[in-house]
Amino acid sequence: MPKFTHLSQVRTAIEDGDLTCTALVEYYLNQIEQQAHLNIYVEVYAEEALERARTLDARYQQSPGELGRLYGMVLSHKDVICYAGHGVQAGSKILEGFESLYSATAIERLLAEDAIIIGRVNCDEFAMGSSNETSHFGPVRNAADPDRVPGGSSGGSAVAVQADTCLASLGSDTGGSVRQPASFCGVIGMKPTYGRISRHGLLAYGSSFDQIGTLTHSVEDAALLLEIMSGPDEYDSTASQKPVPTAAEIKIAPYGKRIAYFPSALQHESIQPEVRATAQTFIQQLQEEGHTVEGVEFDLLDYLIPAYYVLTTAEASSNLSRYDGIRYGYRSKNATDLLSTYQQSRTEGFGTEVKRRIMLGTFVLSAGYYDAYYTKAQKVRRLLKEKTDAIFRDYDFIMMPAAPTTAWKLGDKSADPVEMYLADIFTVQANMAGIPAICIPVGSDDAGLPIGMQLMGPKFAETALLSLASTLIR
């Protein structure tokens, strides 16, 4: 069976009589088995996916024109997105054995359009990580080189698409967790504007940062998934009320756009030479496409990571307080009373990185340190937003590498959390400012590892962003 990279290819094959949904699901299930060494899937919904495929095939034979827009779309979802009647663990022991009682709004909207969900995929524990090495289920491995990380925290989602085990996957992006893995795995990662897609059913890490995003092979599929999942939701007060763009709108090719980049980013000490060279080549490509690309001064780059981690750890310490060994999930067998139940369950249930961030968050929110850390970080976030908005008054987009390096070897950065955090230096701006961003594959380094470039746009400018991206995919 050929490797499908667009839903339109799947639909054409079905219409021509060369493919059925059942055959496609069987192919992907075989791929999942063949790629088991990459540790992508936490749970595979094999029988359920096959049964749904058979039902959809029968409906197609009876009324082909009545099927939803995602008929033929087989996708997976990150293990932080709820699906009724299925497990959800956020890659953590603390939620061992927990089964979701409801589905995320995003999942419900995809199913309503006849998508097939084939399984849930591995991720960094509670989406806290940049390498997918913090999961209770073990690390995911990069299909380009199994000795290397896939990026995080949506590494399982990126590799699921990269390794051809599904056509698309849902991830979540708190500080780059869709775009950085997309860069490391050579796929397309889309993070919409904060609030564009409902967060109902997304396990919270940093509530003012989290956003469901997509990993795909094509911009067109990213646009279609975005259209279907977006829109108001009575279960999420932060979900936007703005009109939802249609996927068809991205076919209008942009010309003569003004694009900014930060010379300080391309000259940053952390950037890999091949990434810098690829970024410069990408700038030339933009110029050849008729766009104006100019460097602008941005003096907040080195403040992004400190402010981001102060704010997200603070939110995490609050959000993760609900996992206590009392109401659901893991409960320590070593507990003897109420206090020890809390202490032992959380100590044994959470991994090292999650405990580190809970403690950091509790510290920055504590009396005597709140103003020194949390309040100052909020001020940096405000300055960043104002600076970003000012850039968009003069430019249509901002271009930057999605990551300073290509994928590193498993274990290389595990001993130094600060070095690991710096892997997010180019992606956290979009989350701090709440703006949309997309990563597209543009090349590879000397070892053949993928390199992705990132484009950011003003709030709710997803259509323009996707339109530009679609013209740059080679």
DRENSEDREN-713056 format. One record per residue (C-alpha): x, y, z; residue in three letters. Coordinates in pm, whole numbers, plus 50000, padded with zeros to 5 digits. Layout:
XYZALA/...
END
This chain:
500005000050000MET/501375034849916PRO/502195059150195LYS/499395084550212PHE/500335120150304THR/497025137850231HIS/493445128950318LEU/492575137849959SER/494785108949842GLN/492895084950067VAL/489525097649945ARG/490575094449580THR/491735058549635ALA/488405050149802ILE/486395066349524GLU/488415047449262ASP/487665014649438GLY/491325008349522ASP/490955012249899LEU/488525007950187THR/488705022550536CYS/488974987250671THR/492024979850454ALA/493585012850558LEU/493105005950929VAL/494544971050883GLU/497584986450713TYR/498125011350995TYR/497684984051260LEU/500384964151083ASN/502594995051077GLN/502054999851451ILE/503194964051508GLU/506204968451281GLN/507235000651458GLN/506694987751813ALA/510394993351893HIS/509795031051872LEU/507445028952175ASN/504865051952017ILE/501555038052142TYR/500355034952498VAL/497125018352384GLU/495945006752041VAL/492215006151973TYR/492524978151718ALA/489114961151732GLU/487264993651787GLU/488995010551492ALA/488314980751265LEU/484644979551365GLU/484255016751300ARG/485985012950964ALA/483634984850863ARG/480625005650962THR/481865035550764LEU/482585013750461ASP/479035000250474ALA/477625035350495ARG/479795045750201TYR/478385017649988GLN/474835028750070GLN/475185066950067SER/478665078849967PRO/477645115249967GLY/476465115350327GLU/479735107550505LEU/481615133650705GLY/484545154450589ARG/487005132050775LEU/485905099250622TYR/489205081350555GLY/491135100350823MET/492845076551066VAL/494425094851356LEU/495895090251702SER/495775112852005HIS/498225122752275LYS/497815106552615ASP/496595139152769VAL/493385141552565ILE/490315124252705CYS/488325098652506TYR/485285084052679ALA/485635047852786GLY/489365047852722HIS/492355051952947GLY/494165085052986VAL/497335086853196GLN/499345116853077ALA/502335093553067GLY/502195091053446SER/501915063853710LYS/499665086953914ILE/496755080053673LEU/497345042753652GLU/494135024753561GLY/492095056553514PHE/489445056053242GLU/487955088153108SER/484245093953167LEU/483875118052876TYR/485535128452552SER/487355160752485ALA/485365184852269THR/488045181751999ALA/487645143851993ILE/483845146251974GLU/484025170151679ARG/486425147551489LEU/484285116751546LEU/481205135851432ALA/482925140251095GLU/483665102851069ASP/487325102051169ALA/488745069251298ILE/490855070251614ILE/493395042151618ILE/495035047451957GLY/496565070152218ARG/500245077952199VAL/503085082652444ASN/504185116652573CYS/506325133052840ASP/504695129553181GLU/501915155553208PHE/503385171452893ALA/506435182653091MET/509505176952878GLY/511295184852555SER/512465150052461SER/509715124852547ASN/512025108452799GLU/510015116253114THR/507115092653038SER/506245065053284HIS/506025042452977PHE/509595049252869GLY/510965071552593PRO/509625073852240VAL/512325069551976ARG/512785090251662ASN/512025070351346ALA/514845088751164ALA/517315074651419ASP/515985052751703PRO/518935062851922ASP/517685098751923ARG/514815116752090VAL/511695126951896PRO/511265159752085GLY/508595166452341GLY/506225166152487SER/504135154452187SER/506925131652066GLY/504625101552034GLY/502215121551816SER/505055133151589ALA/506585098551549VAL/503145082951495ALA/502845104051178VAL/506535101951088GLN/506535063751109ALA/503325060750901ASP/501175045251175THR/498345070051113CYS/497605098950881LEU/497495125651154ALA/497765129351529SER/496565153151798LEU/499095167952036GLY/499145196252285SER/501425226652288ASP/502255245152612THR/505655258952513GLY/506445242452182GLY/505325206752242SER/503815203051894VAL/506295223751693ARG/509595211451838GLN/508755174351784PRO/507525183151436ALA/510935198351366SER/512785167851501PHE/510605143251307CYS/510175161150975GLY/506405166150990VAL/504095196351009ILE/503145208851356GLY/500375234651398MET/499655253351722LYS/496555275251689PRO/495805307451876THR/495105302152245TYR/491375295552270GLY/490845286651905ARG/490295249952001ILE/488485241352323SER/490655227752605ARG/487735208152750HIS/489045172852798GLY/492715182752777LEU/494525174153100LEU/495865207253227ALA/499545215753265TYR/499605253653228GLY/496035265253177SER/496885299253029SER/499345283252783PHE/497925249252681ASP/496475244652334GLN/495555213752133ILE/497465211851805GLY/498005188551510THR/500805167951358LEU/500305160250988THR/502115154150662HIS/500185181650481SER/499135217350547VAL/495735209850395GLU/495005182850653ASP/496145206050932ALA/493735232550805ALA/490815208150784LEU/491405194351134LEU/491685229851267LEU/488395240051107GLU/486545210051247ILE/487905212451603MET/487655250251640SER/484805271451769GLY/482915280952086PRO/482345254852354ASP/479985257852649GLU/482385236552853TYR/485355260052807ASP/484955296952888SER/488335304552727THR/487275290452389ALA/487065317952130SER/483755330651994GLN/485395342951673LYS/484325329051334PRO/486115296951238VAL/488185298450917PRO/487485272450650THR/490155249550512ALA/489345261050159ALA/490585296050239GLU/494235284950255ILE/494245279249879LYS/494585316549825ILE/498335319849775ALA/499875349249961PRO/502265372849785TYR/504405401949895GLY/504115395450269LYS/506355412750519ARG/508185388050738ILE/510385395951038ALA/513155374951186TYR/515385380051488PHE/519115381851405PRO/519755375851776SER/518045341951741ALA/520055331251438LEU/523275341951610GLN/522345327251948HIS/525085306652113GLU/522815276352140SER/522065272951769ILE/523515244451565GLN/525455255951255PRO/523295235151017GLU/520135249951168VAL/521525285051119ARG/522475277550758ALA/519045262350688THR/517355293150835ALA/519375315650606GLN/518435294050307THR/514795295950416PHE/515005333950426ILE/516295333350068GLN/513415310749966GLN/510915335150117LEU/512515363649928GLN/512445343849603GLU/508705338149660GLU/508245375849653GLY/508155383150027HIS/510075409950214THR/512175395150495VAL/513855418450741GLU/515735414651068GLY/514245432651369VAL/515685438651711GLU/514245416551985PHE/515905420852322ASP/513695397152523LEU/514945363952381LEU/516995354152685ASP/514115363052920TYR/511635339652754LEU/512705306952914ILE/513035320053274PRO/509655337653262ALA/507965308353092TYR/509155282953347TYR/508215304853643VAL/504675308653510LEU/504075273353386THR/505465256653698THR/503255279253908ALA/500205268453711GLU/501315232053719ALA/501655231954098SER/498015242454118SER/496655220353839ASN/498375188853962LEU/497185192654321SER/494075172554228ARG/496165140854185TYR/496285130654549ASP/495665093354571GLY/492225098954718ILE/489765105354438ARG/491135084354150TYR/494305070454003GLY/497285055854186TYR/497145051354563ARG/500225040454756SER/500055006954934LYS/502555020655188ASN/500125046655323ALA/498815042655678THR/496665073855724ASP/495305103755532LEU/498515124255538LEU/500725095155435SER/498245086755157THR/498795121455008TYR/502545120755061GLN/503295085254949GLN/500895084854655SER/502305117054508ARG/505895107154585THR/505545073254419GLU/503105083654147GLY/504875113853998PHE/508155112053809GLY/511265132653883THR/510605160553632GLU/506985165353736VAL/507965166854103LYS/510685191954018ARG/508205214853844ARG/505585211554119ILE/508185221754376MET/509425250554162LEU/505865262654111GLY/505045260154479THR/508205279754560PHE/507535308554322VAL/503985311754457LEU/504995310754822SER/504905340455061ALA/508005361755027GLY/508825349454676TYR/505575356154488TYR/506485391954395ASP/510125383854334ALA/509375356554080TYR/505755351853976TYR/504825388853956THR/508005397253764LYS/507425368653522ALA/503905381553454GLN/505405415653377LYS/507835399553133VAL/504905381852968ARG/503105415052928ARG/506215431252781LEU/506645401952545LEU/503045404252427LYS/503345441752368GLU/506635437352182LYS/505175409451969THR/502045429751890ASP/504245459151791ALA/506135437351544ILE/502855426151388PHE/501885462251328ARG/504725463951077ASP/505015427650966TYR/502635399850873ASP/504645371051018PHE/507665362651231ILE/510045335451116MET/512335315651346MET/513825280651374PRO/511535257351568ALA/514475244351771ALA/518115254851812PRO/519365219751725THR/518285187751560THR/517355157251767ALA/519965147552025TRP/520765112652147LYS/518665096852418LEU/520035105852760GLY/522325133852638ASP/520485161652824LYS/518645142253094SER/521135151353366ALA/520875189053304ASP/517295202253325PRO/518365237753239VAL/519945226252912GLU/516765206752839MET/514605237452908TYR/516675258252665LEU/515515235352383ALA/512255255252396ASP/513895289352352ILE/512435295552004PHE/508945281852063THR/507735296252395VAL/507115331052250GLN/503975319152070ALA/502535304552391ASN/503495334352606MET/501765357652358ALA/498895333752276GLY/499515335651900ILE/499365308351632PRO/502505291951498ALA/503385264351256ILE/506515243551199CYS/507235229850852ILE/510085206550744PRO/512655224750533VAL/515825204050534GLY/518195182050729SER/521565183850900ASP/524775165750802ASP/523545134250978ALA/520275134450782GLY/518165145251080LEU/515155167551002PRO/515195205351052ILE/511985225551081GLY/511325262651048MET/508645280951241GLN/506275308351128LEU/504225328551377MET/501305351451302GLY/498995375651486PRO/496155361551694LYS/493555342651488PHE/495625345751170ALA/495715307951118GLU/494375310050763THR/497095333950650ALA/499725313350831LEU/498595280750671LEU/498355297250330SER/501955308850351LEU/503135275150480ALA/501415256950195SER/503465276249939THR/506765267450111LEU/506475229650136ILE/508785214249879ARG/
END
